[in-house]
Amino acid sequence: MAVITLNPEMVAGGAPIFIARNEEEQKRIALILSRVLKGMVHDLENGTYIIVKH
């Protein structure tokens, strides 16, 4: 549903990509988007979070 990253060069694709300035902003964006989209946040542990709908 969405990608939130600190490293824009590591992502591409069909989901909306949000680029955060730091980890704190990344977590805040992921939390807000997961609530709005009613999805789950998954940390890929490479500076990227994804939001998916299970």
C-alpha positions as CSV (number, residue, x, y, z in Angstrom):
1,M,0.0,0.0,0.0
2,A,2.9,2.4,0.8
3,V,6.7,2.5,1.3
4,I,8.4,4.8,3.8
5,T,12.2,5.0,3.3
6,L,15.3,6.8,4.4
7,N,17.1,5.6,1.2
8,P,15.1,6.6,-1.9
9,E,17.6,4.9,-4.3
10,M,16.7,1.5,-2.7
11,V,13.0,1.6,-3.7
12,A,11.0,1.6,-6.9
13,G,7.6,0.3,-7.9
14,G,3.9,0.8,-7.9
15,A,3.2,1.8,-4.3
16,P,3.4,5.4,-3.2
17,I,6.9,6.1,-1.8
18,F,7.4,8.5,1.1
19,I,10.9,9.7,1.8
20,A,11.6,10.6,5.5
21,R,14.5,12.8,6.7
22,N,15.3,10.7,9.7
23,E,14.1,7.6,11.7
24,E,11.8,9.6,13.9
25,E,9.9,11.1,11.0
26,Q,9.9,7.7,9.3
27,K,8.2,6.1,12.2
28,R,5.6,8.9,12.5
29,I,4.7,8.7,8.8
30,A,4.4,5.0,9.0
31,L,2.1,5.1,12.0
32,I,-0.2,7.8,10.5
33,L,-0.4,6.0,7.2
34,S,-1.1,2.7,8.8
35,R,-4.0,4.2,10.7
36,V,-5.4,6.0,7.6
37,L,-5.0,3.0,5.3
38,K,-6.0,0.4,8.0
39,G,-2.8,-1.6,7.2
40,M,0.1,-3.2,9.0
41,V,3.6,-1.7,9.1
42,H,6.6,-4.0,8.5
43,D,10.2,-2.9,9.0
44,L,12.4,-4.4,6.3
45,E,15.4,-3.4,8.5
46,N,17.2,-1.7,5.6
47,G,15.9,1.8,6.2
48,T,12.5,1.0,4.7
49,Y,9.1,0.3,6.1
50,I,6.2,-1.0,4.0
51,I,2.5,-0.9,4.8
52,V,0.4,-3.8,3.6
53,K,-3.1,-5.0,4.0
54,H,-3.5,-8.6,5.3
